[in-house]
Amino acid sequence: MAKRSGDTFRQSGQSGQSVQPAESRRPGESAEAISCRNLIKSFGDPPMPILKGIDLTIAAGEFVSLTGRSGSGKSTLLYILSSLDEPTEGEVFLQGRSVHSLDSKEQHRFRNEHVGFVFQFHYLLPELTAVENVLMPTRKLGLHEKKREQAEHLLAEFGLDHCINKLPSQMSGGEVQRCAIARSLIMDPDILFTDEPTGNLDTVNGDRVIEMFGRINKEQKTTILMVTHDPDYARAAGRQVHMVDGRIESDTRTTKTAKRR
């Protein structure tokens, strides 16, 4: 099992600040794919803080794992950074845009064109086949016919070529989750947010998903932020951000390893 290297980011100013060279970014893409300043999130009355002043910068083209115990705030941070939830205080920028300043229509368009999501639960539409579910994000832009071949290719990449015309009820839990991951990639997103993407998968299929993420990160320069409890998969990313009690405790470079030993 690979060990984490000792290359630790300095924690002054913006945590984990790292700028990738231009060749590791997509053409025209901001050097900073994801950033936030003094991010605070509270729930309840009286307010209970869940995130406590988070500063984080992720450069375009980075693959970052976000780790921590249950209740550490990592999923809350992921949802706010992805614009699916709003902070109590602070700002979030995706590709240089203050996403929470956009109106609802602009946010939806930005997410559809630039961002992919993989959730803990698959959220497939039960009345649609696997390939129709994968193509759902393309329909708003009228690209479903053009993207059909790519959708079938993605399903094959995840070992789901036999499921193309199956409904979710005819698929196993692991097959359904892999289909949801394929859906997240159909628009070739600049940024991919994933929340426990391998949680419902066995080791073989979990390894396949992480290897796929590594490949699209390397070949397509997709920025990936992945929440995971799995230490092996966390080390598959090039950088690991670890949270404790709503704060970033450490931010380190990792030695990549995609498979368990």
FIBA-736162 format. One line per 3 residues: number of its first residue (from 0); their letters; for each residue x, y, z of C-alpha. Coordinates in Angstrom, 3 decimals. Layout:
% FIBA-736162
NUM = A = X/Y/Z ~ ...
//
This chain:
% FIBA-736162
0 = MAK = 0.000/0.000/0.000 ~ 1.414/3.355/-0.974 ~ 2.377/5.765/1.776
3 = RSG = 1.511/9.432/1.801 ~ 4.446/11.631/0.921 ~ 5.637/14.323/3.259
6 = DTF = 4.860/17.156/0.871 ~ 2.341/19.158/2.907 ~ 0.720/22.414/1.765
9 = RQS = 1.165/25.483/3.933 ~ -2.010/26.404/5.781 ~ -1.642/30.189/5.786
12 = GQS = -4.064/32.217/3.696 ~ -6.023/29.990/1.329 ~ -5.581/26.364/2.310
15 = GQS = -3.863/24.149/-0.214 ~ -3.253/26.922/-2.732 ~ -1.757/25.349/-5.842
18 = VQP = -1.635/26.625/-9.400 ~ -1.264/24.144/-12.224 ~ 0.811/24.959/-15.318
21 = AES = -1.194/26.032/-18.349 ~ -0.654/22.735/-20.175 ~ -2.578/20.864/-17.441
24 = RRP = -5.670/23.025/-17.922 ~ -8.324/23.021/-20.600 ~ -8.063/25.865/-23.159
27 = GES = -9.549/29.094/-21.797 ~ -10.018/27.640/-18.312 ~ -9.286/29.665/-15.172
30 = AEA = -6.188/28.574/-13.215 ~ -8.458/28.098/-10.203 ~ -11.259/25.616/-10.836
33 = ISC = -12.702/25.741/-7.296 ~ -12.099/28.206/-4.498 ~ -13.840/29.441/-1.384
36 = RNL = -13.167/32.103/1.192 ~ -14.150/32.028/4.853 ~ -16.896/29.489/4.205
39 = IKS = -19.279/29.062/7.137 ~ -22.368/26.865/7.269 ~ -24.702/26.682/10.247
42 = FGD = -27.889/24.742/10.893 ~ -30.634/25.002/13.510 ~ -31.853/27.532/16.028
45 = PPM = -29.710/28.529/17.798 ~ -27.299/28.125/14.862 ~ -24.810/25.284/15.129
48 = PIL = -21.748/25.732/12.896 ~ -20.929/22.763/10.635 ~ -18.270/24.502/8.529
51 = KGI = -16.040/26.914/10.429 ~ -14.254/29.348/8.143 ~ -13.032/27.152/5.288
54 = DLT = -10.481/28.576/2.826 ~ -9.666/26.229/-0.038 ~ -8.311/26.548/-3.566
57 = IAA = -8.229/23.721/-6.115 ~ -6.385/24.360/-9.351 ~ -7.803/23.383/-12.711
60 = GEF = -6.820/19.816/-13.534 ~ -6.308/18.623/-9.953 ~ -7.725/15.374/-8.542
63 = VSL = -8.454/15.949/-4.853 ~ -9.918/13.613/-2.256 ~ -11.866/15.041/0.681
66 = TGR = -11.746/12.838/3.772 ~ -12.826/12.850/7.402 ~ -15.081/11.044/9.837
69 = SGS = -18.857/11.167/9.564 ~ -19.953/14.579/10.809 ~ -16.678/16.278/9.895
72 = GKS = -18.444/18.466/7.317 ~ -16.933/17.022/4.144 ~ -20.226/16.294/2.321
75 = TLL = -21.622/19.664/3.403 ~ -18.522/21.336/1.977 ~ -18.836/19.371/-1.287
78 = YIL = -22.472/20.384/-1.770 ~ -21.732/24.055/-1.128 ~ -18.685/24.103/-3.394
81 = SSL = -20.746/22.474/-6.152 ~ -23.427/25.201/-5.783 ~ -26.123/22.702/-4.730
84 = DEP = -26.314/24.316/-1.285 ~ -25.645/27.851/-0.080 ~ -23.218/28.927/2.646
87 = TEG = -24.287/30.902/5.693 ~ -21.281/33.142/5.096 ~ -18.436/33.260/2.608
90 = EVF = -17.959/33.027/-1.149 ~ -17.549/30.188/-3.638 ~ -15.957/30.531/-7.065
93 = LQG = -16.077/27.953/-9.860 ~ -13.805/28.786/-12.794 ~ -13.615/32.327/-11.464
96 = RSV = -17.406/32.789/-11.239 ~ -19.098/33.619/-7.952 ~ -21.687/30.859/-8.366
99 = HSL = -23.990/31.882/-5.549 ~ -24.283/35.342/-7.125 ~ -25.844/33.830/-10.255
102 = DSK = -29.606/33.658/-10.536 ~ -31.285/30.249/-10.556 ~ -31.434/29.994/-14.364
105 = EQH = -27.762/30.928/-14.735 ~ -26.760/28.434/-12.042 ~ -28.637/25.607/-13.752
108 = RFR = -27.058/26.417/-17.108 ~ -23.570/26.653/-15.628 ~ -23.949/23.320/-13.823
111 = NEH = -25.337/21.590/-16.891 ~ -22.535/22.786/-19.154 ~ -19.524/22.656/-16.830
114 = VGF = -20.177/20.463/-13.783 ~ -20.813/16.763/-13.206 ~ -22.178/15.170/-10.017
117 = VFQ = -22.027/11.701/-8.508 ~ -24.106/11.315/-5.355 ~ -24.236/8.644/-2.635
120 = FHY = -27.602/7.651/-4.126 ~ -28.018/7.200/-7.847 ~ -31.223/9.197/-8.538
123 = LLP = -31.884/7.412/-11.829 ~ -35.353/7.847/-13.305 ~ -37.095/4.466/-12.934
126 = ELT = -39.064/4.724/-16.182 ~ -35.979/5.297/-18.354 ~ -33.434/2.756/-19.588
129 = AVE = -29.773/2.954/-18.632 ~ -28.762/4.755/-21.813 ~ -31.724/7.141/-21.553
132 = NVL = -30.706/7.992/-17.981 ~ -27.122/8.653/-19.070 ~ -28.430/10.993/-21.785
135 = MPT = -30.677/13.015/-19.456 ~ -28.234/15.968/-19.023 ~ -27.965/16.298/-22.816
138 = RKL = -31.676/16.779/-23.438 ~ -31.825/20.363/-22.170 ~ -29.355/21.341/-24.884
141 = GLH = -30.856/19.109/-27.565 ~ -27.717/16.955/-27.770 ~ -29.209/13.554/-26.927
144 = EKK = -29.021/12.168/-30.468 ~ -25.486/13.447/-31.018 ~ -24.348/12.027/-27.667
147 = REQ = -25.990/8.600/-28.029 ~ -22.818/6.845/-29.207 ~ -20.788/8.432/-26.401
150 = AEH = -23.391/7.295/-23.838 ~ -23.165/3.716/-25.061 ~ -19.368/3.916/-24.962
153 = LLA = -19.425/5.169/-21.367 ~ -21.712/2.337/-20.324 ~ -19.347/-0.133/-21.966
156 = EFG = -16.381/1.444/-20.151 ~ -18.133/0.668/-16.864 ~ -18.989/-2.882/-17.927
159 = LDH = -22.631/-2.043/-18.579 ~ -22.979/-2.731/-22.285 ~ -25.443/-5.514/-21.416
162 = CIN = -27.601/-2.980/-19.508 ~ -28.063/-0.356/-22.228 ~ -31.790/-1.049/-22.629
165 = KLP = -32.518/-2.178/-19.077 ~ -34.563/-0.216/-16.548 ~ -32.973/0.525/-13.143
168 = SQM = -35.287/-2.073/-11.553 ~ -33.684/-4.709/-13.795 ~ -30.138/-3.803/-12.707
171 = SGG = -28.128/-4.605/-9.588 ~ -27.227/-1.908/-7.066 ~ -23.672/-1.743/-8.364
174 = EVQ = -24.843/-1.513/-11.970 ~ -27.208/1.320/-11.111 ~ -24.427/3.263/-9.359
177 = RCA = -22.047/2.817/-12.295 ~ -24.798/4.038/-14.620 ~ -25.138/7.170/-12.483
180 = IAR = -21.397/7.762/-12.761 ~ -21.573/7.392/-16.549 ~ -24.377/9.997/-16.555
183 = SLI = -22.119/12.439/-14.673 ~ -19.529/12.226/-17.450 ~ -21.762/12.525/-20.537
186 = MDP = -21.341/16.302/-20.855 ~ -17.536/16.094/-20.524 ~ -17.617/18.289/-17.408
189 = DIL = -14.775/20.652/-16.523 ~ -15.355/19.872/-12.836 ~ -16.621/16.625/-11.314
192 = FTD = -17.978/16.511/-7.748 ~ -18.355/13.005/-6.323 ~ -19.790/11.997/-2.951
195 = EPT = -18.754/8.431/-1.979 ~ -18.879/7.218/-5.615 ~ -17.702/3.700/-4.717
198 = GNL = -19.844/3.259/-1.611 ~ -22.183/0.693/-3.212 ~ -19.558/-1.083/-5.309
201 = DTV = -17.433/-4.170/-4.747 ~ -13.648/-3.904/-4.918 ~ -13.331/-4.769/-8.622
204 = NGD = -15.907/-2.211/-9.727 ~ -14.707/0.353/-7.210 ~ -11.203/0.071/-8.648
207 = RVI = -12.652/0.434/-12.146 ~ -14.401/3.684/-11.213 ~ -11.330/5.189/-9.551
210 = EMF = -9.159/4.219/-12.513 ~ -11.702/5.868/-14.829 ~ -11.582/9.056/-12.746
213 = GRI = -7.781/8.987/-12.909 ~ -7.882/8.594/-16.670 ~ -10.293/11.453/-17.357
216 = NKE = -8.332/13.636/-14.940 ~ -5.111/12.910/-16.819 ~ -6.386/12.799/-20.391
219 = QKT = -9.215/15.363/-20.320 ~ -7.835/17.600/-17.540 ~ -11.103/17.253/-15.619
222 = TIL = -10.902/18.713/-12.124 ~ -12.218/16.177/-9.595 ~ -13.217/16.645/-5.958
225 = MVT = -14.120/13.303/-4.383 ~ -15.497/12.671/-0.900 ~ -14.492/9.227/0.314
228 = HDP = -14.077/7.195/3.495 ~ -11.802/4.719/1.740 ~ -8.102/5.417/2.461
231 = DYA = -6.895/3.519/-0.618 ~ -9.143/5.500/-2.936 ~ -8.232/8.756/-1.169
234 = RAA = -4.598/8.074/-2.034 ~ -5.551/7.534/-5.689 ~ -5.996/11.308/-5.938
237 = GRQ = -2.966/13.543/-6.209 ~ -3.940/15.526/-3.139 ~ -5.846/14.734/0.058
240 = VHM = -7.729/17.307/2.126 ~ -8.682/15.959/5.554 ~ -11.420/17.547/7.674
243 = VDG = -12.022/17.419/11.420 ~ -14.980/19.126/13.118 ~ -15.767/21.530/10.288
246 = RIE = -12.188/22.624/9.624 ~ -9.390/21.526/7.317 ~ -6.870/19.709/9.480
249 = SDT = -4.387/18.745/6.762 ~ -3.832/19.220/3.042 ~ -1.200/16.930/1.552
252 = RTT = 0.151/15.590/-1.695 ~ -0.331/11.858/-2.050 ~ 1.418/9.017/-3.809
255 = KTA = -1.191/7.773/-6.270 ~ -2.418/4.188/-6.107 ~ -5.711/3.117/-7.639
258 = KRR = -5.876/-0.535/-6.626 ~ -6.027/-2.215/-3.258 ~ -3.278/-4.610/-2.338
//
